[in-house]
Amino acid sequence: MSINEAREIVQEACVELVKAGLVARTWGNISARVDDEVFVITPSGRRYEDLTVTDMVPVKISDLTHEGSIKPSSEKGLHAEIYKQNKGVNAVIHTHQTHASTVAAARKDITGIGKKHSALLGTTVRVAAYGLPGTGKLARATAEALGASNAALMANHGAVCVGKKMRDAFAVARALEEAAEEFIARSFLSASGQNGPFSLAAMHTFYLNMMAER
């Protein structure tokens, strides 16, 4: 794949992820592998809606260097580590999508994933050990947490979804959000002793009442 082709793929993914409600404002980052030496990633601190193809930054996997005046995402090390450890991965999406980020904030693995999503996610999506954003500790922990899954949670942070192609990573992000929502519902109904149906409003009311009784 050429650098320009990778830039186009990443820019198109930015548009689609905003439409799908999986990213917002400047949060998260997206990349595509060019070859074993280079990947292209979204720039730092820029709104997805405003990005053009030429805004995407080529970065070397080995040392994270880049050319030009546009600064790549601060999470470039995370993407590089995933590409190093997973030769079959050619696209990486880091999101702060709502339900997956909620589970990540609780530092829980998503377990009990059913047949609907297990083909993409496996039966468990693991949460990586906590690390500060942009650090090698976070990059290594997240790459390790991927394991046999195409997704991993980042403690107190968000999620990473990967794929052989960008459309595969995008499908993983969608599946992860649904699986995370189902996990939250199961966890709440189990903890509250309620039989359902689950709703965010019911969960909010339950915990407000519980706090008021303390």
SULBELDA-V874037 format. One record per pair of residues at least 24 apart in sequence whose C-alpha atoms are under 8 Angstrom apart, sorted by the first residue. I is the first residue (numbers start at 1). J is the second residue. If there is no record, write none. Layout:
I_J / I_J
This chain:
1_34 / 1_35 / 2_34 / 3_34 / 3_39 / 3_40 / 3_58 / 4_53 / 6_32 / 6_33 / 6_34 / 6_39 / 6_40 / 7_32 / 7_40 / 7_41 / 7_53 / 7_54 / 7_56 / 7_57 / 8_53 / 9_166 / 10_40 / 10_41 / 10_42 / 10_53 / 10_56 / 10_166 / 11_42 / 11_51 / 11_52 / 11_53 / 11_56 / 13_166 / 13_170 / 14_48 / 14_49 / 15_48 / 15_49 / 17_170 / 18_48 / 18_49 / 21_97 / 22_95 / 22_96 / 22_97 / 22_98 / 22_173 / 23_95 / 23_96 / 23_97 / 24_48 / 24_96 / 27_95 / 27_96 / 28_93 / 28_94 / 28_95 / 28_96 / 29_73 / 29_75 / 29_93 / 29_94 / 29_95 / 30_91 / 30_92 / 30_93 / 30_94 / 31_79 / 31_91 / 31_92 / 31_93 / 32_90 / 32_91 / 32_92 / 32_166 / 33_83 / 33_89 / 33_90 / 33_91 / 34_90 / 36_61 / 37_61 / 37_62 / 39_80 / 41_72 / 41_73 / 41_76 / 42_72 / 42_73 / 43_70 / 43_71 / 43_72 / 43_73 / 44_71 / 44_72 / 44_73 / 44_74 / 45_73 / 74_133 / 74_134 / 75_133 / 75_134 / 75_135 / 76_134 / 77_134 / 77_135 / 77_136 / 77_139 / 78_134 / 78_136 / 78_138 / 78_139 / 78_140 / 78_142 / 78_143 / 79_139 / 81_139 / 81_140 / 81_143 / 82_139 / 82_143 / 85_143 / 88_163 / 88_164 / 89_162 / 89_163 / 89_164 / 89_165 / 90_162 / 90_163 / 90_164 / 90_165 / 90_166 / 91_162 / 91_163 / 91_164 / 91_165 / 91_166 / 91_169 / 92_160 / 92_161 / 92_162 / 92_163 / 92_166 / 92_169 / 93_160 / 93_161 / 93_162 / 93_169 / 93_170 / 93_173 / 94_158 / 94_159 / 94_160 / 94_161 / 95_158 / 95_159 / 95_160 / 96_157 / 96_158 / 96_159 / 97_158 / 97_159 / 97_177 / 98_177 / 99_177 / 99_178 / 99_180 / 99_181 / 99_184 / 100_153 / 100_158 / 100_159 / 100_176 / 100_177 / 100_180 / 100_181 / 101_153 / 101_156 / 101_157 / 101_158 / 101_159 / 103_153 / 103_180 / 103_184 / 104_153 / 104_154 / 104_155 / 104_156 / 104_157 / 104_158 / 104_159 / 105_155 / 105_156 / 105_157 / 105_158 / 106_155 / 106_156 / 107_154 / 107_155 / 107_156 / 109_153 / 110_179 / 110_180 / 110_183 / 111_183 / 112_183 / 113_179 / 113_183 / 117_175 / 117_176 / 117_179 / 120_149 / 120_150 / 120_172 / 120_175 / 121_149 / 121_150 / 121_151 / 121_172 / 121_175 / 121_176 / 122_148 / 122_149 / 122_150 / 124_149 / 125_149 / 125_151 / 125_152 / 125_153 / 126_151 / 126_152 / 126_153 / 127_152 / 127_153 / 127_154 / 127_155 / 128_152 / 128_153 / 128_154 / 128_155 / 129_154 / 129_155 / 130_154 / 130_155 / 130_156 / 131_155 / 151_176
